[in-house]
Every structure is written in C-alpha cells, then in structure tokens.
Amino acid sequence: MNCANQRDKITAEQYLQMLKNDELEGDLTAIFGRLRNTEQFWKKPRNDVNCMTQNYGPATWFLTMSPSEWMWEDLGEYIRQVNGVEMANKTVSELLALDHVSTSRFIDNKFQAMLDLITSSDEPLGKIIHYFWHREYQSRGAQYFHLMLWVKDASILHKSSIDEESDMINDYNPALLLALNGNIDIQYVGEKTAILNYYVTKYTTKSEKTNATDMFNDINSTKSLRSRLYNIGLRVLSNRECGALEASDTLLGIPLYGTDPQTTIRWLDVNIHRNRRVKSKSEMTALDPNSTDIYYDSWIDNVYPARPD
C-alpha cells in the first residue's frame, strides 16, 4: 500500500478490511528490490526489456555464451601473473579455486571483448543496433550470459516457426565460437507473436530461486506482523546462498545486466507508482469509512502544489 497508483482511490474502510483479511502481506518481499539477483531486483530490468521490444520490435537473435574456464589457459596465465611465483606450478582448476576475484575480472573482460566483437564493423551477426544482456550463474558458480540482439533491417516473421533438429549440436556462429573458445547457443527470434517474445524476455531476465516466501510462512504466525517482518529480513539478508564468483562480482561492482549506449529508458508515465506513507491503523479507524485520505501529506502531492504564487 506504500507504493500505490495515485488514481486508485481506496477508502479507509476498504483498507482496514484488507488489513483484517491479511491481503496486504502478498508483496512484503518487495523490500528486497535492491538485493542483487532477487525476483524483486529483476522487476525493473524485465520492464525495461519489455519497453525495448515495444519500441524496437522483436529481437533478432537470442544468444547464450558459457565459459570453458577449465580450458582457458590464458585465464591460468593471467592468475599466475597476478599472484606471482607461488602459483607457477598450479593447474587451472586450482588457480580458479584460489583466486575468485581475478577469475571474475577475467570472465567480465572476456565478455566485454565478445560484446565488442558482436557489435564491431565485422558484423558476425549482422549490424547490431541494440542489445540487452544478462549475467547469470551456473550451478557450479561460473558466470554465463544471455543476450537479446537487434539487427538493422532484419526480417520479422508474422507467426512462430521454430524448427526441430534431430542432432544434439547447439546452433552456433563460427566466428563467435572461435573467439569465445566456449559453449554458445544462438537462436533466431525475429517474430511478432507474443508467446515467443514473452518467453525470451522473461528468460533473459530470470532471477535466482528463492525460498523467501516459504521462510515467511515458517515464521511463527502467532507473532505480530512487525516481528515477522523483522525476522524474515534478518533471515533473508544473512542467509542468502551465494557462490564465490557471484560474491566477487558483487564486491567488484560488476553489473548483472546492461543495454547498448544508444538505449536510455526513463519511466515518465503520469500513472507512475510513487511511494506514499500510509496512515497508522488508529488514524485510519478515526477516519470516515468512505474517506480516501489514507496517506500522510507529501511534498509532491500536497506541499508543492499548494506553494505560493
């Protein structure tokens, strides 16, 4: 209720009834919107991608790139140079386990180099005019990347036509496969129907799995709402499962997603949801049941409009 559409007029009576029915507990985990890789964190990027598809049309390519860090001897050489002679005789797998920070830096640099290649004048996938990318973490902890790529003057299909291949080889681009020296999978999207576009958009911005909801339900329901919120906050913020490479990315400030420099998204809709502070239960009870004056005064809605000429 603290994040409401200004056009939605909810009365004090309706609010108190929702409070009584526990209907306001549905989105309590929204407070974790700034916690990286949670479902709440990915809501805005998901809306950004939807905005891009509405303005640019459907993406042309959906590309996934996965590292082969055990095979990247240049990664081993980099970690040896960073750490000195004490790691001279260690294998690549041992180096990765001993220096996660350098590994994260290398993989991020490798990805940025691949992005430069994809958008270069060599045009291995055509002239890329827009893109969106998302960094994800595999079960073993290593980073891999999903990209939506828009190609200039690419064909757009009017209905879905996904071919089924009998072999087990991923679709690939030879130039990218050679440059990455890792696994890639590339699929042509370029179609207008909503189903495939929705799948690609959602898959590109999927979040980590979380047990926050189950955790909230497990907390003793006899406690007050304030106590339950406090407990879930402590549990989620102090017990989130996180791999060493993801922790390194977080500490290094390496982003989880990004767009091309030509894309700037600003949410300026007049219906934008703004945070408002809801009045206390005692104040709400004292109001006329049909009153919609359920929020405290704010600078934007009350003070500023009433300023002197």
C-alpha positions as CSV (number, residue, x, y, z in Angstrom):
1,M,0.0,0.0,0.0
2,N,3.0,2.3,0.4
3,C,3.5,2.0,-3.4
4,A,0.2,2.9,-5.0
5,N,-1.2,4.4,-8.2
6,Q,-2.4,7.9,-7.5
7,R,-5.5,7.2,-9.5
8,D,-6.6,4.3,-7.4
9,K,-8.9,5.7,-4.7
10,I,-9.1,3.3,-1.8
11,T,-11.3,4.1,1.2
12,A,-10.3,3.8,4.8
13,E,-13.0,1.0,5.2
14,Q,-11.5,-0.9,2.3
15,Y,-8.0,-0.6,3.7
16,L,-9.0,-1.8,7.2
17,Q,-10.8,-4.8,5.6
18,M,-7.8,-5.7,3.6
19,L,-5.6,-5.4,6.7
20,K,-8.1,-7.7,8.6
21,N,-8.0,-10.3,5.7
22,D,-4.2,-10.3,5.6
23,E,-4.4,-9.2,1.9
24,L,-1.6,-6.7,2.4
25,E,1.0,-9.4,3.1
26,G,1.3,-10.5,-0.5
27,D,4.2,-8.4,-1.6
28,L,6.2,-8.0,1.6
29,T,9.4,-9.1,0.0
30,A,9.4,-6.1,-2.3
31,I,11.7,-4.5,0.3
32,F,14.4,-6.7,-1.2
33,G,14.2,-4.9,-4.6
34,R,17.8,-3.6,-4.1
35,L,19.2,-7.0,-3.2
36,R,21.0,-8.3,-6.3
37,N,19.6,-11.2,-8.2
38,T,16.3,-11.5,-6.3
39,E,12.9,-11.6,-8.1
40,Q,12.2,-8.1,-6.9
41,F,15.5,-6.9,-8.2
42,W,14.7,-8.1,-11.7
43,K,11.3,-6.5,-12.0
44,K,12.6,-3.2,-13.4
45,P,15.1,-4.8,-15.9
46,R,12.2,-7.0,-17.1
47,N,10.0,-4.0,-17.6
48,D,13.0,-2.3,-19.4
49,V,13.3,-5.2,-21.8
50,N,9.5,-5.2,-22.5
51,C,9.9,-1.5,-23.2
52,M,12.7,-2.2,-25.7
53,T,10.7,-4.8,-27.6
54,Q,7.7,-2.5,-27.8
55,N,9.8,0.3,-29.2
56,Y,12.4,-1.6,-31.3
57,G,10.2,-4.6,-32.3
58,P,11.2,-8.2,-31.5
59,A,14.8,-9.1,-31.0
60,T,16.6,-10.7,-33.9
61,W,18.9,-13.1,-32.1
62,F,18.8,-14.8,-28.7
63,L,22.4,-15.7,-27.8
64,T,23.8,-17.6,-24.8
65,M,27.5,-17.8,-24.0
66,S,29.0,-20.1,-21.4
67,P,32.7,-20.1,-20.3
68,S,35.0,-23.0,-20.5
69,E,37.2,-21.8,-17.7
70,W,39.0,-25.1,-17.2
71,M,40.2,-25.0,-20.8
72,W,41.2,-21.3,-20.9
73,E,44.9,-21.4,-20.5
74,D,45.1,-17.6,-20.9
75,L,43.0,-17.4,-17.7
76,G,45.5,-19.6,-15.9
77,E,48.4,-17.4,-17.2
78,Y,46.5,-14.2,-16.0
79,I,46.0,-15.6,-12.5
80,R,49.7,-16.7,-12.3
81,Q,50.8,-13.2,-13.3
82,V,48.6,-11.5,-10.7
83,N,49.6,-13.8,-7.8
84,G,53.3,-14.4,-8.5
85,V,55.7,-17.3,-8.3
86,E,53.8,-19.2,-5.6
87,M,51.1,-20.2,-8.2
88,A,53.5,-21.0,-11.0
89,N,53.0,-24.8,-10.9
90,K,49.3,-25.0,-10.1
91,T,46.7,-26.2,-12.6
92,V,43.9,-24.0,-14.0
93,S,41.3,-25.6,-11.7
94,E,43.5,-25.0,-8.6
95,L,44.0,-21.4,-9.7
96,L,40.3,-20.8,-10.1
97,A,39.6,-22.1,-6.6
98,L,42.4,-20.0,-5.0
99,D,41.6,-16.6,-6.7
100,H,37.9,-16.0,-7.4
101,V,38.4,-12.2,-7.8
102,S,40.9,-12.5,-10.6
103,T,38.7,-15.1,-12.3
104,S,35.7,-12.8,-12.1
105,R,37.7,-9.9,-13.6
106,F,38.9,-12.1,-16.4
107,I,35.5,-13.5,-17.3
108,D,34.0,-10.0,-17.3
109,N,36.8,-8.7,-19.6
110,K,36.2,-11.7,-21.8
111,F,32.5,-11.0,-22.1
112,Q,33.1,-7.3,-22.8
113,A,35.6,-8.3,-25.6
114,M,32.9,-10.6,-27.1
115,L,30.4,-7.8,-26.9
116,D,32.8,-5.6,-28.8
117,L,33.2,-8.3,-31.4
118,I,29.5,-8.8,-31.8
119,T,28.9,-5.0,-32.3
120,S,32.0,-4.4,-34.4
121,S,32.2,-3.4,-38.1
122,D,33.0,-7.1,-38.8
123,E,29.3,-7.8,-38.1
124,P,29.5,-11.5,-37.4
125,L,25.7,-11.5,-36.7
126,G,24.8,-8.5,-38.9
127,K,24.8,-4.8,-37.9
128,I,23.7,-4.8,-34.3
129,I,21.8,-1.6,-33.4
130,H,20.6,-2.5,-29.9
131,Y,21.2,-5.2,-27.3
132,F,20.3,-6.3,-23.8
133,W,22.5,-8.7,-21.8
134,H,22.1,-10.5,-18.5
135,R,24.7,-12.2,-16.4
136,E,23.7,-15.4,-14.7
137,Y,25.4,-18.0,-12.5
138,Q,25.6,-21.7,-13.3
139,S,25.2,-24.5,-10.7
140,R,29.0,-24.7,-10.5
141,G,29.1,-20.9,-9.8
142,A,30.6,-19.7,-13.1
143,Q,29.1,-16.8,-15.0
144,Y,27.3,-17.2,-18.3
145,F,25.5,-14.7,-20.4
146,H,22.1,-14.3,-22.2
147,L,21.9,-11.6,-24.9
148,M,19.0,-10.2,-26.9
149,L,20.3,-8.6,-30.1
150,W,18.5,-6.4,-32.6
151,V,19.9,-6.4,-36.1
152,K,19.3,-3.5,-38.6
153,D,16.7,-4.3,-41.2
154,A,16.3,-7.9,-40.0
155,S,13.3,-9.9,-41.3
156,I,10.4,-10.1,-38.9
157,L,8.1,-13.1,-39.1
158,H,4.4,-12.8,-38.5
159,K,4.0,-16.1,-36.8
160,S,6.1,-18.6,-34.9
161,S,8.2,-21.1,-36.9
162,I,10.6,-23.0,-34.7
163,D,12.4,-25.8,-36.4
164,E,13.1,-29.0,-34.5
165,E,16.6,-30.5,-35.1
166,S,17.3,-34.2,-34.7
167,D,21.0,-33.8,-33.8
168,M,22.4,-32.7,-30.4
169,I,24.6,-29.8,-31.6
170,N,23.7,-26.3,-30.5
171,D,23.2,-23.7,-33.2
172,Y,26.4,-21.7,-33.3
173,N,28.2,-18.9,-35.1
174,P,31.7,-20.0,-36.2
175,A,33.4,-16.6,-35.5
176,L,31.9,-16.3,-32.0
177,L,32.7,-20.0,-31.2
178,L,36.3,-19.5,-32.2
179,A,36.6,-16.2,-30.3
180,L,35.0,-17.4,-27.1
181,N,36.5,-20.9,-27.1
182,G,33.5,-22.0,-25.0
183,N,29.9,-23.1,-25.5
184,I,27.4,-20.9,-27.3
185,D,23.8,-21.3,-28.4
186,I,22.2,-18.9,-30.8
187,Q,18.5,-18.8,-31.9
188,Y,16.8,-16.6,-34.4
189,V,13.8,-14.8,-32.8
190,G,12.5,-12.0,-35.1
191,E,8.8,-12.8,-34.8
192,K,5.9,-10.8,-33.8
193,T,3.7,-13.2,-31.9
194,A,3.6,-12.6,-28.2
195,I,4.3,-16.1,-26.9
196,L,7.9,-16.5,-28.1
197,N,8.8,-12.9,-27.4
198,Y,7.4,-13.2,-23.8
199,Y,9.4,-16.3,-23.3
200,V,12.7,-14.8,-24.5
201,T,12.1,-11.6,-22.5
202,K,11.3,-13.5,-19.3
203,Y,14.1,-16.0,-19.7
204,T,16.7,-13.2,-20.3
205,T,15.8,-11.5,-17.0
206,K,15.1,-14.5,-14.8
207,S,16.1,-14.3,-11.2
208,E,17.6,-16.8,-8.8
209,K,15.4,-19.3,-7.0
210,T,14.5,-18.1,-3.5
211,N,12.8,-19.5,-0.5
212,A,11.8,-16.2,1.0
213,T,8.0,-16.9,0.8
214,D,8.4,-20.3,2.4
215,M,10.6,-18.7,5.0
216,F,7.9,-16.1,5.8
217,N,5.3,-18.9,6.2
218,D,7.5,-20.8,8.5
219,I,7.9,-18.0,11.0
220,N,5.6,-18.3,14.0
221,S,2.3,-16.8,12.9
222,T,1.4,-16.0,16.5
223,K,3.9,-13.2,16.4
224,S,2.9,-9.7,15.3
225,L,3.4,-8.6,11.7
226,R,6.2,-6.3,12.8
227,S,8.1,-9.2,14.4
228,R,7.5,-11.5,11.4
229,L,8.8,-8.8,9.0
230,Y,11.9,-8.3,11.2
231,N,12.6,-12.0,11.4
232,I,12.3,-12.6,7.6
233,G,14.5,-9.6,7.0
234,L,17.3,-11.0,9.2
235,R,17.0,-14.4,7.7
236,V,17.0,-13.4,4.0
237,L,19.7,-10.8,4.3
238,S,22.0,-13.0,6.4
239,N,21.5,-16.5,4.9
240,R,21.3,-15.9,1.1
241,E,23.1,-18.6,-0.8
242,C,25.8,-17.1,-3.0
243,G,28.7,-18.6,-4.9
244,A,32.3,-17.3,-4.6
245,L,32.3,-15.9,-8.2
246,E,29.0,-14.1,-7.6
247,A,30.2,-12.7,-4.4
248,S,33.3,-11.4,-6.2
249,D,31.2,-9.8,-8.9
250,T,29.1,-8.1,-6.2
251,L,32.2,-6.7,-4.3
252,L,33.8,-5.6,-7.6
253,G,30.6,-3.7,-8.6
254,I,30.3,-5.8,-11.8
255,P,26.7,-5.3,-13.1
256,L,24.2,-8.1,-13.7
257,Y,22.7,-6.6,-16.9
258,G,23.2,-3.8,-19.4
259,T,22.0,-2.3,-22.7
260,D,23.6,-0.6,-25.7
261,P,24.8,3.0,-25.2
262,Q,22.0,4.2,-27.6
263,T,19.3,3.0,-25.3
264,T,18.2,5.1,-22.4
265,I,15.0,4.2,-20.6
266,R,13.1,6.7,-18.4
267,W,9.8,5.9,-16.8
268,L,7.9,9.1,-17.1
269,D,4.3,7.8,-17.3
270,V,1.8,10.1,-15.5
271,N,0.5,6.9,-13.8
272,I,3.8,6.1,-12.3
273,H,3.6,4.5,-8.9
274,R,5.2,6.6,-6.1
275,N,5.9,5.7,-2.6
276,R,3.4,7.1,-0.1
277,R,3.3,6.6,3.6
278,V,0.1,5.1,4.8
279,K,-1.5,6.5,7.9
280,S,-1.5,4.4,11.1
281,K,-4.3,2.0,11.9
282,S,-5.5,4.1,14.7
283,E,-5.7,7.2,12.4
284,M,-7.4,5.1,9.7
285,T,-10.0,3.9,12.2
286,A,-10.8,7.5,13.1
287,L,-11.5,8.5,9.5
288,D,-14.9,8.5,7.8
289,P,-15.2,4.9,6.3
290,N,-15.7,6.5,2.8
291,S,-12.7,8.8,3.1
292,T,-9.8,8.2,0.6
293,D,-7.5,10.4,2.6
294,I,-5.4,7.4,3.8
295,Y,-1.9,8.7,3.1
296,Y,0.1,11.3,5.0
297,D,0.8,14.5,3.2
298,S,3.8,14.5,0.9
299,W,5.9,17.2,-0.8
300,I,4.9,16.1,-4.3
301,D,1.1,15.7,-3.8
302,N,0.3,18.3,-1.1
303,V,3.0,20.8,-0.2
304,Y,4.4,21.6,-3.7
305,P,1.0,22.1,-5.4
306,A,-0.1,24.4,-2.6
307,R,3.0,26.7,-2.8
308,P,2.5,30.5,-3.0
309,D,2.5,32.0,-6.5
